[in-house]
Amino acid sequence: MKIKLFVLGLSLGISILSGCNDDLTQVGTGIQPENDRPLVYADTFYMKAKTVQTDSVYARTIYGSLGEIYDPLYGNLKSDFMCQFYCPENFRFRYTPYNGVIDSVEFNIYYSRSWTGDSLTPMRVQLYEVTTPLTKDFYTNIDPEQYCDMQRSLGMQTYTARNLSVSDSLWNATNSSGVSSYQPNITIRMPQEIGQRFYDATIKTPEVFTDQSSFNQFFPGIYVTNTYGTGNILNIESSQMNIYYKYTVKGSADQDSIVQTRETFSATSEVIQLNRFKNTDMEELLKENDSIAYLKSPAGVFTQLTIPAQDIAPIIKDRIISNVALSLKALPQENWKFAFEAPANVLILPKDSMDTFFKSNSVENNVTSYRGEYTASTRTYSFGNIAKLLKTHIENSPDEDLVINVIPVQRRVGTTYYYNQAQEYTVAIENYLKPSGVKLRIDKDAMRMRIVTIEYK
């Protein structure tokens, strides 16, 4: 369908007629010389879409996930992680352990209250020692068996997301700002030998604490995984290893005191954390379908759109691309218990730039990448005017269709003020690491694309 209009000028805007009309319509005739009037065209094309499986996503972050969950539509998801620990240069124990003996070692996992699934389903976390130093490969399809001794467990603990041993008053406690003061966590007891190994090394081989690289060779890290239970995935905010010991404090009149303390090693942004996501039972999502495409995160499936640039280029020729409005419509979410939610933000960008976009810590620029927020009332992701994306592609590759990927993302924001009005802006965009899923319409009506172009005579 193509519509052509005369307009009085750009300042008067664009008026698009409904229906199909190839007639040239004049607006404001007699005011401007005929040869000075721009021609405005509105052409309709149709995109194609399909569901594509994700082998892995780039996830350089200190945040992780732990657990396993099954969804009747989106299949099974298992998530776990491996982490190094930050070590200050030339680390030493602050005090001399009493009799040179370490008391105990614990591993603590701190998680948010925004877990996915059943808060009361029994789960079990298990720890394994990393024996091969981790590499900076932040893709989520890592094989832990290449790095770990899976025959030796460092500890395990059964838990529920809502820890029933914590009273309601403590669980719901808030500070003066109304923010929760209790941080949900899981504590796993580790072998005392680990802590003793650390202290003995500070005495016998202190060079292993000279710098982070030396420390990583001495203690490469820990693999944290789920070995029992399904129905819950925790969003991990931080993890740390605590080494507990006693030391002597000299008192008056030869009265010494024994005091307990600890040394803490944390997984921080200075060291490596590798997150793993394993998706299975997704055959239904990948079947050929001309009405629905799917998004599933993390590292599940995404939707790939094909814009027929080869057909568009010869029709618009040398016209100026003025407006290409793009939005994607979703179907209603499932209504069963613990159903996945639609991701709040998705990103579109050319398929050949997906890898470099996340590695370079880019944000949407509304030229080659556009972000759409989910509007629940209309079940729509709106990306605005993607004319610059189409224009750039046609200029560089007019003989190829434009293929773009639709990817669930996490948006981190900052706040600026304009005339005393707070406005959010994007600080970072990362692959979305929380369980989510949505069905996108790809029927003919949903794939219709209107392209408005201008030609000056």
N, C-alpha and C positions, 0 to 999 in steps of 0.2 A: 504494500500500500504506500502511495507516495502523494504528498500534498505540497503544492508550491504556492507561496503567497508573496505579493508585493507588500512591503511595509514602508511607512513614512520615514522611519529611522530606527536605529538601535534603541534609542531612548523610549520609543513607544512600545517596545516589547515584542513578543511573538504571540500570534493568535493561531491556534491549531484547530481546524475544523474536525468534527467527528465524522467517522465513516471514511470510505475510500473516495478520493477525489483527485483526479489528475489535472483539473482545470486550473489555469493561472488566474488568481483573484487580485484585483488592484485595490489598494487602500490609500485614500488621500490623493487620488489622481488630480492632476492640475496644479498641485502645490509644488512638487519637485519635478525637474526635468526627468523624462522617462529613463534616460541612460544613467542617471545618478541613483536610481532606486535600487537597493539591495534586494536580491531574491532570497526568500527563506523557504527551505524545503524540510518536510517532515517525512522520513522514510521509515518503514517498519521492517524489521528483520527478526529472526528467531534464533535464539541460542540453543545449544544442546548441552546436556548435563549427564554425568554419570558418577557413581560411587567408586572411589579408589581406596584400596587398602594401604595403610601406612605401615612401613616396615619399622620405623622408629622416628622420633623427633629429637631435636636438639634441646637439651635441658640443663643449662649451666646455672645451678641454683643451690642454695643451702636448704631449700624446702623440699620435702619429699612426701611419699605416700607409703602406707603400710597396710596390707590386708588383702582380702579377696572378696569379690562379690559377683553374683550372677544375676543378670537381667534377662527376662524371657524374650525380649526383642534384641537387645544389643550384645548378648552373649556374656562370656566370663571375662573378668579382669582381675589380674593378680599384680600387685605392686610391692616392691621392696627397694633397698638401696645399700650401697657400700660407701663408707666415708673414712677419710683421713682425719687426723686431729692436729690442731694448731699447737706448735711448741715454741715458746720464746727462745731466742738464741742463748746458748750456754745455760740452759735450764739446770737448776739444782733444787732439791727439796728445801723448803724454807727453814725446816728444823730437822734435827737428827732423830730419826725414829727410835723409840725406846727399845734398847737392846738390838737395834738395827733391823727390827721386824715390822713388816707391813701387816695391818689388821685385816683389811678387807678391800674389795673393789666392787663398784657398782656402775652399771650403765643406765643412764636416764634418758628417756624419750619424752619430749614435751610436745603436745599436740593441741590443735585448736578444737573448739566445740562444734565446728562445721563439718563433722564427719559425714560420710555417706553410708546409709544402711541402718541396720538394727543396732541400737545402742546397748542392748543386753545380750547379744549373741556371744557365746564364749569363743575367744580367739587365743592363739598362742604365738608369741614372738620368740625367735631363736637366734642366737648370735654365733657367728663363725669368724675365726681369725683370718684376715687377709694375709697371705704369705708372699704374694708377688705385688710390688708397688703398683699403684693405680696409675693409669695414663690419662692424659687430658682428652679423652674421647667421650664427650658428653652426650652421646646418642643413647637412646633408651632400650636398645636391644642387646646390651652387654650380656655375656655369659659368666656368671659368678664362679663357675667351676674352673675357669681359666685363671682366677686370682686367689681362690680360697682352698683351704684344707677342709673339705666337706665331711671328713671323717671325725673331726674333733669339734664338738660344740663348746662354746665358751659360756653357755648358760641359756636358760629359757624361762618364760613366765607366761602363765595364763592370765588373760585380762578381759574386761568388757569396756567398751568406750565410756559408758557411764559407770564409773568406779563406785560400786555399792558400799565399799568400806569407808567412803568419804561421806560424812553427814550432809544432809540437805543444806544446813546453815553454812557450812564451809564451802560446799560446792557453789552455792548461790551468793556468796559474800562479794561485796563490791567495795571499792575505795571511795574517797570523797568525791571523785569525778563520775561515779556511777559505773566504772569499768570493773569487770570481774577481777578479783584479787587472787583467786585460786587458779593456778595453771594445771590443767589435767596432765598427768604424766604416768609413765610405766617405769618401774625400777626392776632391773634384772641383775641378780647377783652373779658376779664373775669370779673365776678362780683367784685366790689370794696370790698365786704364783705370778700372775701378770703384774701386779703392783710390786712384788718383790723383785721381779726382773727389772723394772724401771729403776728402783732405788739402787740395786746392786750396780747397774750400769753407770749411774752418776758417780760411783766410787771407783769402779774398775775400768770402765771405758767411757769416760766423760765426753770423748770426741763425738759420740753419736748424737749428742745434743748441741753440737756446734751451730747448726743451722737447720732449716726445715727439711732440706733435701737429705741430710744425714739422718735426721730423725725418721723420715719416711722409709728409709732403708731398714732402720732398726725396728720400727713398728708400723707396717704399711697400712693398718686400719682394721675396720670391723665390717662384716656383712650382716645386715639386719633383715630378717625375712620372716614370713608367716608360715608355720608348719602345721597348723591345725585350725580348723574353723573356716567358715565362709559366711558372708552376709554383712561385712563391715569393712570400710577403708578409712583409715585415719589420715588427716592432713598434718604432717609432721612439721613443726616449726623450728625445733632445734634438738640436738642430742649432745650428750657429754659423758665422759668417763671420769669417775671420782675415785681417787686412791686415798683410803682412810688409814691413819696411823696415830699413835700416841707419842708425845715427847715430854721431857722433863723440864719443869720450870723451877729454878732455884728460889727458895724462900728464906725468910729470916730464921735464925736459930736452927739452921740446918734442916728446916722443914721443907722438903721438896714437894711439888705437886705434879701430878700426871694429867696432862691436858690432851684432848683429842682434836685433831684437825684433818685437813684433807688437801690434796693437790688435784686440780681440775684440768682436764684436757677436753676442749670443745671442738666440734666440727664447725668451722667458720668459713667465711668467703675467701680467706687466704689459701685454703687447701681444697682438695678435690672431693666432691660428692657425686657419685654416679647413681642415677635413678634408673630402675628397670621397670618396664610395663610389659606384661604378656597378655595379649588378647586372643581368645579362642572362641569357637562356636559363633562365628560371624557369617556363616555361609548365606544366611537369608538376606543379609544386608548387601551382599555382593552379586546377587542374582540380577540378570538383565531386567530393567524396569524402565518404563517410559512415563511413569507418573510420580515416582518418589526417588529422591536421592538422600543419603544419610550423612550425618556428622556424628562421630563418636570420639570422645577424648577420655584419657590421653592415649595418643599413639594408636588409635583404632582405625577409623576411616574418615575420609574427607570428601567433599564434593568438588568435582572438576567441571568448569564451565568452558564451553567453546563458543566464542563469538565469531561469526562468519566474516572475518575481515577480508578474505579473498573476494567475497561477493560485494562487500561494502565499498571497497576501494575504487573499483571502476565506475560505480554509480555516483559517488560523491565527488570523484575526480579532484579538482583543485579548490573545492569549497572549503570554507572554514567550519570545522566541527564545533558547534556551539553548545549542545546539550545532549548528554547520553545518561539519562536517569536510570539507576540500577537499584532494584530492591528484590529481595527474595522472600517468598511467602512460606510459612511453616504450617504443618498440620498440627492438630491438638496433641498435647503430650499424653502419655499413657496414664491411666488412672489406678494402676495397681499399687500396692504398698511398696514404698521405697523406690518408686520409679525415678529414672534419671531426669534431671532438669535440663532445659535448653541452655547452652552456654550464653552468657550475657553479652559477649563480644566475639565477633568473627572478623577475620581479615581476608581481603582478596589481594592477590598479587600474581604476576606471571609465574608459571610453573618453574621456569628456569632460574628464578631468583629466590625461591623459597629457602634454600639452604643458606645462602649468603645473608639473607635478611636477618635471620635470628643470630647467626654467628657474629655479625657486625653490630649487634645491639641497636638495630634501627627501630624507628617508630613510623607510623603512617605519615606519608608526605602529600597525599592527595594528588600525586602525579603518577607514581608507579605502584602505590599501595594505598588501600582505602580500608577504613574500619567501619563496621556496621554494628550498632547496638540493637539488642533484641527488645522490641516493644510487645509486651505480652498481650495487651488489649487487641492488637491487630495481628499478632503473630508474624511480625515482619522484621527483617533486617534491612535497613536502608543505608545505602552507601553514598547517596547524593549523586553529583554529576561526575561521571568518570570519563569525560571527553578527552582530558589530557592523556589518559592511559591509552585510549584507542588511537588518538592522533599520533602519539609517539610510536606505537606499534606499526601503524600504516606507513609512516615515514621511513621506518627501518626495515620492515618486512612486509611489504604490500602483497606478496604472493603466498603468505602464510596466514592461517587463522590464528586468532588471539586465544590462547589457552590460559585460563586463570584458575588458581586453586582457592577454595574457600576453607579457611582453617580456624578452628576454635582457638582463641587467645586469651591470655590474662593481661588486663590493662592496669598499669600502676600509674597513679595520677599525682600531680602537684597542684597547688592552688596559687593563682595570681589575682591581683585586684585591679579592676578597671573602673574608675569613677566610683570607688568604694563598693563595687559589686564583685563578689567572689566568682572566679571562673576557673574551672579545672582544665588542665592540659596534660597531655600524655608524657610521662617520664620514661616509661619502659613498656615494651610489649614482648611477652614471652609465650611460648606454647602453653596451652591450658593443661594443667596437670591434675585437675579434679575430674572425677567421673561425670560425664554429661552425654546427652544424646538428643538429637532432634531430627525430624523428618522434613525435608524440604520439597515443596511442590515443583515438579519439572514438566508438568503437562504443557500443552501448546500455549494456553492463555498465560501461564506463569512465566514462560520463556520468551514472551513477546518483548521486543526492545525497540523503542522509538528513538531515532537519531535525527536531531535537528541540525541542519547545516545552513550556512549563509554564503551567497555568491554575490560579488560586486561586479556589475557590468560597467 
